[in-house]
Amino acid sequence: MFDRDHILLISVIFLLSGFVKGISGIGLPAISLAFLTMFMGIKLAIALVVMPGLFTNFWQVFGKYKVGNIIIRIWPLLIFLFIFSLIGARVLVNYSDIFTLLLGIILSLYSLISLIHRNKITIPVKYEKILGVFAGALGGFFGGSTGTFIFPLAFYIYSLKMNKNEFLQTIALVLISASLFLGIALTGNKLWTLDLFLYSSYAVIPSFIGMYVGRNLQFLFNEDLFRKIFLYVLMIIGLLIINKAII
């Protein structure tokens, strides 16, 4: 199914997407999907991002804050993320193009509005869990049907009262869960094979290399600059996803 040219293509794409994730904390699945889909279609592309999405977030999830405390804070999101990932994967078979286009439009508009409106929207603590249910459900549905879990999970976590390091750990934990759930959903819907598993596992290597370089640069940024980089990356991802949906 894949030849030497495809291996080279996978290497370059995941090196780039890993670098972006290292810089901003997000973007590996979305950016790799945007480019992979141009060459091999969305179903194969989604299967390839599972292992890089899983392992690069393991690196990011451990840090200053205890993972157990993060899980307690966002457990409703994780439960509904799993349930709706299974539902979204069923939709992938027939309706992925429509939801992919919608996802790209939402990401681009949100990023643009946030960059223009400089005051960050913050979710009050008393509403965190109930809004986490809706964020998990929507994130799981979009992730299962498009392979990109960034909406609205990144928006939700970005709106919690967290500093840069806590945000990076939390988004990594959510995306680890999302990658696991996506793998389960694809396997259950016969969209993931042994060959795809092996190629997806290979893609972890260039992803780690790119992420290592990007993460070393990330420590140079203050909170305000990190916020701008995060939003610009979201906007670029949105535009790439729109392009993927219409070509």
N, C-alpha and C positions, 0 to 999 in steps of 0.2 A: 504493500500500500504506500509506503514511504521509501524514497530513495535518498541518495547523497545530497541532492539539491534541497530536498525537504528538511533534512537534518540541519543543513546550513541555515536555511530560512528560520527554523525553530530556534536555533542558537542565537541568531541576531535579534529576533523579535523578543525573546525572553531576556536577553541581556539588556535591551533597552527598557523593557517594562520593569525589570528588577531594579534598574537604576532609578526610575521614576518613583517606585515604591520606597526605595531607600531614602530619597529626598523628602517625600511628602507623607509617607506612611500608608498610602493607598495607591491604586491604579494598576497593579500588575494584571489582574484578570481582564479589566476593561480595555487596557491598551493592547495587550496581547490578542484579545478577541477581535478587536477592531482590525488588526492587520492580518491575523490568521484567516479570518472569514473571507477576506478578499481572494485568498488562494485555495482554500479547501472547504468552504462552507461552514455554516454556523454549528451544525451538529458535531462535526469532527473537532472544530475549534473549542467548543465548550468542554469536550472530553479531555482535551490536551491541557487545559488550565487547572485541572483539579489538583494534581500533585504539587506543582509550583505554588498554587494558592495556599495549600495546606502547610507545606514545610517552611516557606519564607515567613509565614506568620508565627510559627513556633519560635523563630529567632527573635521576633519583635515582642512577643507577649510577656517575656520575663524581664523584669526590671525593678524599679523602686517600689512599686505597689504590689500587694498580695493579690494573686489571681483569684483566690477564694472570695475576697471582698468584692471584686469586680463582678463575679458570678452572682453573688447575692443581690447586687444592685440591679443587674439586667436580666435576671432569670426569666421574666415573662417574655422578653424579646426572644430569647434562645428557644423556648418551647414553641412559640408560634412560627419562628423561622423554620424549624424542622418540618412542622405540619404543612406549611404552605410551599416549602421547597418540593415536596412530593406532588402537590397539586400543580405547581408551575411546570414541572418536568413533563406532566401529561399534556399540558398545553403546547409545549415546545414542538411536539410532533407536527402540528398543523398551523399554529398562529404566531410563531416566533418573530416574523418580520414586523408585524403590527406592534407588538410589545417592545421590540427593540427600538423602533422609531420613536415611540412614546417615551421610552426611557431616556434616549439621547436629548429630546426636547426639554424634558423636565430638568435634567442635569445642567444643561446649558443655561436655561432661564434662571434657575436657582443661583448658580454661580455668579451670573451677571448682576442680579439684584443684590446679592450679598456684597459684591465688590463696590457697587454704587452706594448701598446703604451700609455705612461703616460700622454702625452699632450692631454688635452680635446679639442675636436672639437667643435667650437662655430659658430652658424649660424649668419651671419651679419643681423642687424636690417632690412635693405631694402629687404631682402629675407624672412623674417619671415612669412608674410601672404601668399605668394604664396606657400612656402613649407608647410605651415599649411594646405592648401587645400589638398595636396597629403597625408600628414600625417593623416588627418581626414578621407579621403576616404579609405586608406589602413587600418587604425585602425578600422573603422566601419565595413569594409568587414570581416576582420579577427575576430573581436569581435562577429559579428552576426553569423559567421559560426563556431567558436570554443569556444565562451564564454570568451575569453581572449583578452582584448583590449590593452595589454601592448606594442605590436608592431604595428606601430612604434611610438606610442604616447609618451611613456616614453623616447625613444631616442630623439625625437624632442624637448620635453620640457627640457630634460637634456642638450641639446645643445644650449639652449637659455642663454643669459647672466643673470643668476639669482643666488642668494645665496641660502643656504640650506632652509631657512624659506620660501622664495618666491617660490622655487621649490616645496616644500611640499604642499603649498596652491594651486598652479596651477595644479599639478598632481591630487590633490583631486577634484578640480572643474571639470576637464576633466573626471575623473572616475565617478563622480556623474552623469554627463550628459550621459556617456556611459551606466551606469546601468539603467537609465530611458529609454534610447533608446532601450536597450536590452529587457527590460520588454515589451515595446510597440511592438517590432518586434516579440517576442515570442508569445504574445497574438494574434497578427494579423495572425500568422501562426499556431495557435491552439496548441502551444507547452507548454503553461502555464495554469494550472488549479487552482481552488480554493484550493485544497489540497496542491499543490506545493507552492502556495502563503503562506499558513499557516506555513508549515515547513520551508520555506525560512525566514519567519518573526521570527520564533523561533531561527534560526541560528544567528540572530543579537546579541542575548544575549552572547553566548560564544565568538563571534567575538569581542565584546566590552571589555570583560574581558581580552582577550589576548592582544588586542591593548593597553589597559590602562597600562599593565605591560611593554610592549615593548616601548611605548612612553616615559615612565619615564626613561628608560635606554637610549633612543635616545639623550636626552639633554646632556649626558656625552661626546658625540662625537664631534670632530672638523670637519671642512669641508673636509679635506683630508681623514680622517677615514670614514666619512659618504659616500664619493664617492666610496671607496673600498667596503664597505658593500653593497651599492646599486648595484654595478656591480656583486659582488659574488651572491647576491640574484637573479639577473637576470639570471646568469649562471645556478644556481640550478633549477630555474623555467624552463628554457629551457630544461634541462636534464629530469626533471620530465614530461614535456609535450611530449618529444620524447618517453619516456617509456610508457606514456599513449597511444600514437598513435600506438605503435607496439605490445602491448600485446593483 
